[in-house]
Amino acid sequence: MPYIPQTGINATLNINSVTYVVREMSFQSTQDTFECSSLLDQYKKYFGARRAGRLTATLLVSGDAADVIISSFQLAANLGVSLAYVLTDANAMNSYSGFGFIEDATHNMTGGDVDTLTISMIIDGIIA
């Protein structure tokens, strides 16, 4: 499916069957590279290897919803099990899904503002 640019308005992130509204999100995809030049080469040469992904999101939550994901995070972290995720952008034009490990979860509370949960997830396996 080709990527169709959309705004982040109404984007959702479903983690372990719990859906959250996304305030802001970034998705990073990287590729390992290895140097393969010989001593006689004037310039360095590289080849690409495995790919890795990281998803960082600030989610709008109620205190109860934040408790569900933090509990899931703690339980999954203890068991070493990755969590399923589905990221859907505005108007459901683009969707990404897979599995990942939540490495970091921070529940943010500001007086007079909505509670948010900021998570950082490393993708486990294929980024689809």
NUBABA-852281 format. One record per residue (C-alpha): residue in one letter; x, y, z; chain; residue number from 1. Coordinates in Angstrom, 2 decimals. Example, Ala and Ser with C-alpha at 12.3 -4.5 7.8 and 13.67 -1.06 7.14 Angstrom:
2
+-------+---------+---------+---------+------+------+
! mikol !       X !       Y !       Z ! kelo ! loro !
+-------+---------+---------+---------+------+------+
!     a !   12.30 !   -4.50 !    7.80 !    A !    1 !
!     s !   13.67 !   -1.06 !    7.14 !    A !    2 !
+-------+---------+---------+---------+------+------+
This chain:
128
+-------+---------+---------+---------+------+------+
! mikol !       X !       Y !       Z ! kelo ! loro !
+-------+---------+---------+---------+------+------+
!     m !    0.00 !    0.00 !    0.00 !    A !    1 !
!     p !    1.52 !    3.37 !   -0.96 !    A !    2 !
!     y !    1.91 !    5.97 !    1.78 !    A !    3 !
!     i !   -0.69 !    8.76 !    1.66 !    A !    4 !
!     p !    0.35 !   11.89 !    3.64 !    A !    5 !
!     q !   -2.14 !   12.74 !    6.39 !    A !    6 !
!     t !   -2.29 !   14.92 !    9.46 !    A !    7 !
!     g !   -1.84 !   13.34 !   12.86 !    A !    8 !
!     i !   -5.36 !   14.38 !   13.87 !    A !    9 !
!     n !   -7.43 !   11.36 !   14.94 !    A !   10 !
!     a !   -4.49 !    8.94 !   14.68 !    A !   11 !
!     t !   -4.80 !    5.93 !   16.98 !    A !   12 !
!     l !   -2.39 !    3.40 !   18.41 !    A !   13 !
!     n !   -3.70 !    0.05 !   19.56 !    A !   14 !
!     i !   -1.37 !   -1.78 !   21.96 !    A !   15 !
!     n !   -2.32 !   -5.16 !   23.34 !    A !   16 !
!     s !   -6.00 !   -4.62 !   22.39 !    A !   17 !
!     v !   -6.23 !   -1.19 !   24.07 !    A !   18 !
!     t !   -6.74 !    1.80 !   21.71 !    A !   19 !
!     y !   -5.25 !    5.22 !   22.47 !    A !   20 !
!     v !   -5.56 !    8.58 !   20.71 !    A !   21 !
!     v !   -2.14 !    9.82 !   19.56 !    A !   22 !
!     r !   -1.06 !   13.35 !   20.48 !    A !   23 !
!     e !    2.29 !   13.02 !   18.72 !    A !   24 !
!     m !    4.26 !   10.12 !   17.34 !    A !   25 !
!     s !    7.51 !    9.37 !   15.58 !    A !   26 !
!     f !    8.54 !    6.22 !   13.79 !    A !   27 !
!     q !   12.23 !    5.63 !   13.16 !    A !   28 !
!     s !   13.58 !    2.97 !   10.83 !    A !   29 !
!     t !   17.32 !    2.30 !   10.74 !    A !   30 !
!     q !   19.62 !   -0.14 !    9.00 !    A !   31 !
!     d !   22.84 !   -1.57 !   10.39 !    A !   32 !
!     t !   25.86 !   -1.02 !    8.16 !    A !   33 !
!     f !   29.22 !   -2.74 !    8.20 !    A !   34 !
!     e !   32.49 !   -1.57 !    6.76 !    A !   35 !
!     c !   33.86 !   -3.96 !    4.13 !    A !   36 !
!     s !   36.77 !   -2.01 !    2.63 !    A !   37 !
!     s !   40.16 !   -3.51 !    2.13 !    A !   38 !
!     l !   43.39 !   -1.88 !    3.23 !    A !   39 !
!     l !   44.12 !   -1.00 !   -0.41 !    A !   40 !
!     d !   40.83 !    0.95 !   -0.88 !    A !   41 !
!     q !   41.22 !    4.71 !   -0.93 !    A !   42 !
!     y !   37.65 !    5.21 !    0.33 !    A !   43 !
!     k !   35.67 !    3.18 !    2.84 !    A !   44 !
!     k !   33.02 !    0.78 !    1.54 !    A !   45 !
!     y !   29.94 !   -0.38 !    3.42 !    A !   46 !
!     f !   27.12 !   -2.85 !    3.01 !    A !   47 !
!     g !   23.67 !   -2.72 !    4.56 !    A !   48 !
!     a !   22.45 !   -5.41 !    6.91 !    A !   49 !
!     r !   19.49 !   -5.82 !    9.25 !    A !   50 !
!     r !   16.81 !   -3.20 !    9.75 !    A !   51 !
!     a !   15.46 !   -2.01 !   13.09 !    A !   52 !
!     g !   12.56 !    0.21 !   14.08 !    A !   53 !
!     r !   11.53 !    2.35 !   17.03 !    A !   54 !
!     l !    8.16 !    3.90 !   17.72 !    A !   55 !
!     t !    7.84 !    6.79 !   20.19 !    A !   56 !
!     a !    4.36 !    8.09 !   20.96 !    A !   57 !
!     t !    2.61 !   10.48 !   23.32 !    A !   58 !
!     l !   -0.88 !    9.14 !   23.91 !    A !   59 !
!     l !   -3.93 !   10.87 !   25.34 !    A !   60 !
!     v !   -5.23 !    8.75 !   28.21 !    A !   61 !
!     s !   -7.39 !    8.66 !   31.25 !    A !   62 !
!     g !   -5.74 !    7.43 !   34.42 !    A !   63 !
!     d !   -7.46 !    4.06 !   34.00 !    A !   64 !
!     a !   -6.22 !    3.56 !   30.44 !    A !   65 !
!     a !   -2.68 !    4.49 !   31.45 !    A !   66 !
!     d !   -2.86 !    1.88 !   34.20 !    A !   67 !
!     v !   -3.76 !   -0.82 !   31.65 !    A !   68 !
!     i !   -0.75 !   -0.18 !   29.41 !    A !   69 !
!     i !    1.70 !    0.27 !   32.28 !    A !   70 !
!     s !    0.43 !   -2.98 !   33.83 !    A !   71 !
!     s !    0.78 !   -4.70 !   30.42 !    A !   72 !
!     f !    4.27 !   -3.24 !   30.09 !    A !   73 !
!     q !    5.32 !   -4.50 !   33.52 !    A !   74 !
!     l !    3.80 !   -7.95 !   32.94 !    A !   75 !
!     a !    5.27 !   -8.31 !   29.44 !    A !   76 !
!     a !    8.66 !   -7.00 !   30.56 !    A !   77 !
!     n !    8.75 !   -9.67 !   33.25 !    A !   78 !
!     l !    7.85 !  -12.40 !   30.77 !    A !   79 !
!     g !    9.96 !  -11.15 !   27.87 !    A !   80 !
!     v !    6.93 !  -11.16 !   25.56 !    A !   81 !
!     s !    6.47 !   -8.54 !   22.85 !    A !   82 !
!     l !    3.17 !   -6.65 !   22.59 !    A !   83 !
!     a !    1.07 !   -6.37 !   19.43 !    A !   84 !
!     y !    0.54 !   -2.85 !   18.06 !    A !   85 !
!     v !   -1.46 !   -1.26 !   15.23 !    A !   86 !
!     l !   -0.84 !    2.40 !   14.33 !    A !   87 !
!     t !   -3.55 !    3.97 !   12.18 !    A !   88 !
!     d !   -3.25 !    7.58 !   10.99 !    A !   89 !
!     a !   -5.98 !   10.13 !   10.24 !    A !   90 !
!     n !   -8.96 !    8.78 !    8.30 !    A !   91 !
!     a !   -7.37 !    5.30 !    8.40 !    A !   92 !
!     m !   -5.37 !    6.05 !    5.23 !    A !   93 !
!     n !   -2.14 !    4.38 !    6.46 !    A !   94 !
!     s !   -1.69 !    1.59 !    8.96 !    A !   95 !
!     y !    1.38 !   -0.09 !   10.45 !    A !   96 !
!     s !    1.30 !   -3.19 !   12.61 !    A !   97 !
!     g !    3.63 !   -5.63 !   14.28 !    A !   98 !
!     f !    5.07 !   -6.52 !   17.64 !    A !   99 !
!     g !    7.40 !   -4.67 !   19.94 !    A !  100 !
!     f !    8.81 !   -4.29 !   23.41 !    A !  101 !
!     i !    7.92 !   -1.17 !   25.39 !    A !  102 !
!     e !   11.24 !   -0.05 !   26.78 !    A !  103 !
!     d !   10.02 !    3.09 !   28.47 !    A !  104 !
!     a !    6.63 !    4.35 !   29.68 !    A !  105 !
!     t !    6.02 !    7.70 !   31.41 !    A !  106 !
!     h !    2.62 !    8.83 !   32.70 !    A !  107 !
!     n !    2.52 !   12.66 !   32.43 !    A !  108 !
!     m !    0.05 !   14.68 !   34.48 !    A !  109 !
!     t !   -0.28 !   18.46 !   34.16 !    A !  110 !
!     g !   -2.79 !   20.58 !   36.05 !    A !  111 !
!     g !   -5.54 !   21.83 !   33.75 !    A !  112 !
!     d !   -4.45 !   19.56 !   30.89 !    A !  113 !
!     v !   -5.23 !   16.03 !   29.77 !    A !  114 !
!     d !   -3.11 !   13.15 !   31.07 !    A !  115 !
!     t !   -0.69 !   11.69 !   28.58 !    A !  116 !
!     l !    1.40 !    8.56 !   28.41 !    A !  117 !
!     t !    4.71 !    8.69 !   26.55 !    A !  118 !
!     i !    6.07 !    5.35 !   25.41 !    A !  119 !
!     s !    9.11 !    4.18 !   23.51 !    A !  120 !
!     m !    8.81 !    0.83 !   21.79 !    A !  121 !
!     i !   11.48 !   -1.12 !   19.92 !    A !  122 !
!     i !   10.00 !   -3.10 !   17.04 !    A !  123 !
!     d !   10.38 !   -6.87 !   17.24 !    A !  124 !
!     g !   10.66 !   -8.38 !   13.78 !    A !  125 !
!     i !    9.00 !   -7.15 !   10.59 !    A !  126 !
!     i !    7.68 !   -3.60 !   10.26 !    A !  127 !
!     a !    4.48 !   -3.93 !    8.22 !    A !  128 !
+-------+---------+---------+---------+------+------+
